[in-house]
Amino acid sequence: MRPDTDSPRLRRHLATLCVVGLLLVAGCGGAAGPGTANATVTDGTTTEATAEPTVSVDSLSLAAFPPGVTAEGVSNQTQLLDAHRTALVRTPGTVRVSTNATIGPRSFETQTTTAATVGVDRVRYEARATGDLGNNQSRTETLIYANATNVTQRVTADGEVQLANVRERTELFDRALGGFATAANPIGGMLSRGEFRVANVTRRGDTRVFTLRADSYVESQLVAAENVTGYTATIQIAGDGGVLAASERIEDREAAAFGGYQFDYRFRASEVSPEPFVPNTTVER
């Protein structure tokens, strides 16, 4: 008997699979860090900034490098990721993250925007996810607003509200919001997969920007190293460890098993005022 692909239950199931798939592949997207990256336009592409003065790597002392980075590249992933989290939490701003993954006949794509104030006291997180699971497609939209005491949530799947509520902000919510506000999962995954070397160091005003690149893939749970046919990754880091921009591309020869993965992260530091919203509370889940 052919399943009812138009049933609300199946749509909710597909929406859940879409979100779970994205979380497994990409982690959480989030916001805020020091400094600025290349100018970002509304469609997510970047424009080339004015040429920045180059700093000689050999002229820098070890103390001048971001935590966990030396003249050779990333020396301590944990130290760098911890410094990144600290820098982002203390700096207000907005980050846009996009992720695209293909796993056999299934594809997942997300676009997230997160605005967070200092200390992640107030956050607005918006995510749009689409999943193509063979003959079925699903589109999920998530909107979250949090202040110091409450968290407002709304999730829709194919235009139908699946979750809408207001909850007390707990420690569990704090951890989730911190993940959105740092993009630590996908950035940490990228650091673990690439052998990053220092490509150049430039100066933007009073800030040194360290650009690291990787074209060699390290074994990970995402895809077997022997199946990777192409790998490129770039990350721009401020002196305190805050990630300003990042991108990663993976191509797999076993396209039927995996296919590929793309990740882009752009940060803009600025004072922000996350806007609250009123959820449709007809659904409480």
C-alpha positions as CSV (number, residue, x, y, z in Angstrom):
1,M,0.0,0.0,0.0
2,R,1.4,3.4,-1.0
3,P,2.0,5.7,2.0
4,D,0.1,9.0,2.3
5,T,2.9,11.4,1.5
6,D,0.6,14.4,2.1
7,S,-0.4,13.5,5.7
8,P,0.5,16.0,8.4
9,R,2.2,13.2,10.4
10,L,4.5,12.4,7.5
11,R,5.2,16.1,6.9
12,R,6.2,16.5,10.6
13,H,8.3,13.3,10.3
14,L,10.1,14.7,7.2
15,A,10.6,18.1,8.9
16,T,12.1,16.3,11.9
17,L,14.4,14.3,9.7
18,C,15.5,17.4,7.9
19,V,16.4,19.2,11.1
20,V,18.1,16.1,12.6
21,G,20.1,15.5,9.5
22,L,21.3,19.1,9.5
23,L,22.3,18.9,13.1
24,L,24.2,15.7,12.6
25,V,26.1,17.0,9.6
26,A,26.5,20.7,10.4
27,G,26.0,21.3,14.1
28,C,24.3,24.5,15.2
29,G,24.7,27.9,13.6
30,G,25.0,31.1,15.7
31,A,26.4,34.5,16.1
32,A,28.7,37.2,17.4
33,G,32.5,37.7,17.5
34,P,35.0,40.5,17.3
35,G,36.1,42.4,14.2
36,T,34.6,42.3,10.7
37,A,34.9,40.1,7.7
38,N,34.6,40.9,4.0
39,A,31.5,42.9,3.2
40,T,28.4,40.6,3.1
41,V,25.4,41.3,0.9
42,T,21.9,40.1,1.5
43,D,22.2,37.0,-0.7
44,G,25.1,35.7,1.4
45,T,27.8,36.3,-1.1
46,T,30.8,38.4,-0.3
47,T,32.5,41.3,-2.0
48,E,36.2,41.9,-2.0
49,A,37.3,44.4,0.7
50,T,40.0,47.0,0.1
51,A,43.5,45.5,0.2
52,E,44.8,45.2,3.7
53,P,48.4,45.7,4.8
54,T,50.2,42.3,5.2
55,V,52.1,41.5,8.3
56,S,55.1,39.2,8.2
57,V,54.4,36.0,10.0
58,D,58.1,35.7,10.9
59,S,58.0,39.0,12.7
60,L,55.3,37.9,15.1
61,S,56.0,36.5,18.6
62,L,54.1,33.4,19.7
63,A,52.0,35.7,22.0
64,A,50.8,37.6,19.0
65,F,49.0,34.6,17.5
66,P,45.4,33.6,18.5
67,P,45.2,30.9,21.2
68,G,45.9,27.5,19.8
69,V,47.6,28.9,16.7
70,T,51.3,29.1,15.9
71,A,53.3,30.2,12.8
72,E,52.8,26.7,11.4
73,G,49.0,26.6,11.9
74,V,46.5,25.2,14.3
75,S,48.4,23.6,17.2
76,N,45.5,23.1,19.7
77,Q,42.0,22.9,18.4
78,T,40.4,22.8,21.8
79,Q,42.2,25.9,23.0
80,L,41.3,27.8,19.8
81,L,37.6,26.8,20.0
82,D,37.4,27.8,23.7
83,A,38.9,31.2,22.8
84,H,36.4,31.5,19.9
85,R,33.5,30.9,22.3
86,T,34.8,33.4,24.8
87,A,35.3,36.1,22.2
88,L,31.9,35.6,20.6
89,V,29.9,35.6,23.8
90,R,31.4,39.0,24.9
91,T,30.9,40.7,21.5
92,P,27.5,41.7,20.1
93,G,26.8,41.1,16.5
94,T,25.1,39.0,13.8
95,V,26.2,35.9,12.0
96,R,24.8,34.2,8.9
97,V,25.5,30.5,8.4
98,S,24.6,28.4,5.4
99,T,25.0,24.6,5.1
100,N,24.4,22.3,2.2
101,A,24.8,18.5,2.4
102,T,24.0,15.6,0.0
103,I,23.8,12.1,1.4
104,G,22.9,9.7,-1.4
105,P,19.4,10.7,-2.7
106,R,18.8,13.0,0.2
107,S,19.9,16.6,0.4
108,F,19.7,19.1,3.3
109,E,20.1,22.9,3.2
110,T,20.0,25.5,6.0
111,Q,20.3,29.2,6.3
112,T,20.5,30.7,9.8
113,T,20.8,34.2,11.1
114,T,21.5,34.9,14.8
115,A,21.7,38.2,16.5
116,A,23.0,38.2,20.1
117,T,23.8,40.9,22.6
118,V,26.8,40.8,25.0
119,G,26.7,37.7,27.2
120,V,24.0,36.2,25.0
121,D,21.5,37.9,27.3
122,R,19.1,38.5,24.4
123,V,19.1,36.4,21.2
124,R,17.0,36.2,18.1
125,Y,17.6,33.0,16.0
126,E,16.0,32.4,12.6
127,A,16.5,29.2,10.6
128,R,15.2,28.0,7.3
129,A,15.8,24.3,6.4
130,T,14.8,22.4,3.4
131,G,15.1,18.6,3.0
132,D,14.7,16.6,-0.2
133,L,14.3,13.0,0.9
134,G,13.8,11.2,-2.4
135,N,10.2,11.7,-3.5
136,N,9.4,14.0,-0.5
137,Q,10.4,17.5,0.2
138,S,10.0,19.5,3.4
139,R,10.6,23.0,4.5
140,T,11.0,24.0,8.1
141,E,11.2,27.4,9.6
142,T,12.4,28.0,13.2
143,L,12.2,31.3,15.1
144,I,13.5,31.7,18.7
145,Y,13.7,34.8,20.8
146,A,15.2,34.8,24.3
147,N,15.7,37.4,27.0
148,A,17.2,37.0,30.4
149,T,14.1,35.1,31.8
150,N,12.0,33.6,28.9
151,V,12.4,31.8,25.6
152,T,9.8,32.1,22.8
153,Q,9.8,29.4,20.2
154,R,7.9,28.8,16.9
155,V,8.5,26.0,14.4
156,T,6.6,25.5,11.2
157,A,6.7,22.7,8.7
158,D,5.4,23.4,5.2
159,G,3.5,26.3,6.6
160,E,1.9,24.5,9.5
161,V,2.7,25.3,13.1
162,Q,4.3,22.4,14.8
163,L,5.5,24.0,18.0
164,A,4.7,27.4,19.6
165,N,5.3,28.3,23.2
166,V,6.9,30.5,25.8
167,R,9.1,28.8,28.3
168,E,11.2,29.8,31.3
169,R,14.9,30.2,30.4
170,T,16.7,27.3,32.0
171,E,20.3,26.1,32.0
172,L,19.4,23.8,29.2
173,F,18.2,26.7,27.1
174,D,21.4,28.6,28.0
175,R,23.5,25.9,26.5
176,A,21.4,25.7,23.4
177,L,21.4,29.5,22.9
178,G,25.2,29.6,23.6
179,G,25.6,27.1,20.7
180,F,23.5,29.3,18.4
181,A,25.5,32.3,19.5
182,T,28.9,30.8,18.8
183,A,28.5,28.3,15.9
184,A,30.9,26.2,17.9
185,N,29.7,22.8,16.5
186,P,30.3,23.4,12.7
187,I,33.5,25.5,13.4
188,G,34.8,22.8,15.7
189,G,34.0,20.1,13.1
190,M,35.8,22.0,10.4
191,L,38.9,22.5,12.6
192,S,39.0,18.7,13.2
193,R,38.8,17.8,9.5
194,G,41.4,20.1,8.0
195,E,45.2,20.5,8.4
196,F,45.2,24.2,8.7
197,R,48.3,26.3,7.9
198,V,48.7,30.1,8.2
199,A,48.3,31.6,4.7
200,N,48.7,35.3,5.7
201,V,48.3,37.9,8.4
202,T,46.8,41.2,7.6
203,R,45.8,44.3,9.6
204,R,42.3,45.8,9.8
205,G,42.6,48.9,11.8
206,D,43.9,47.8,15.2
207,T,43.1,44.2,14.6
208,R,45.3,41.5,13.2
209,V,43.4,39.0,11.0
210,F,45.0,35.5,10.6
211,T,43.9,33.6,7.5
212,L,44.4,29.9,7.7
213,R,43.8,27.5,4.8
214,A,43.5,23.7,4.5
215,D,43.5,21.5,1.4
216,S,44.3,18.3,3.1
217,Y,41.4,16.3,4.7
218,V,41.8,14.4,8.0
219,E,39.7,11.3,8.7
220,S,36.4,12.1,10.5
221,Q,33.0,10.7,11.0
222,L,31.6,12.9,8.3
223,V,33.2,10.9,5.3
224,A,36.0,8.4,5.0
225,A,39.3,10.1,4.0
226,E,40.0,7.7,1.2
227,N,36.7,8.7,-0.5
228,V,37.4,12.5,-0.5
229,T,38.3,13.8,-4.0
230,G,38.4,17.5,-3.1
231,Y,38.8,19.5,0.1
232,T,39.2,23.2,0.7
233,A,38.7,25.2,3.8
234,T,39.5,28.7,4.9
235,I,39.1,30.4,8.3
236,Q,39.8,34.0,9.3
237,I,40.5,34.6,13.0
238,A,41.1,37.7,15.1
239,G,44.0,37.9,17.5
240,D,41.8,36.9,20.5
241,G,40.6,33.7,18.7
242,G,37.2,34.9,17.5
243,V,36.3,33.5,14.1
244,L,35.4,36.2,11.6
245,A,34.7,34.1,8.5
246,A,34.9,30.5,7.5
247,S,34.1,28.2,4.6
248,E,34.5,24.5,3.9
249,R,33.9,22.3,0.8
250,I,34.1,18.5,0.7
251,E,33.7,16.4,-2.5
252,D,33.3,12.6,-2.2
253,R,34.0,10.1,-5.0
254,E,31.2,7.8,-3.6
255,A,28.5,10.3,-4.5
256,A,25.8,7.6,-3.9
257,A,26.9,7.3,-0.3
258,F,27.7,10.9,0.5
259,G,28.0,13.4,-2.3
260,G,29.3,16.6,-0.7
261,Y,29.2,19.2,2.0
262,Q,29.4,23.0,1.9
263,F,29.6,25.3,4.9
264,D,29.8,29.1,5.0
265,Y,30.0,31.4,8.0
266,R,30.1,35.2,8.0
267,F,30.2,37.5,11.0
268,R,29.4,41.2,11.4
269,A,30.1,42.9,14.8
270,S,27.7,45.6,15.7
271,E,25.3,46.6,18.4
272,V,22.1,44.7,18.0
273,S,18.6,44.8,19.4
274,P,17.0,41.3,18.9
275,E,13.3,41.8,18.2
276,P,10.8,39.7,20.2
277,F,7.7,38.1,18.6
278,V,4.3,36.7,19.7
279,P,4.0,33.0,18.9
280,N,0.8,31.4,17.7
281,T,0.2,29.5,20.9
282,T,-2.6,27.3,19.5
283,V,0.0,24.5,19.5
284,E,1.8,23.7,22.8
285,R,4.5,21.0,22.5
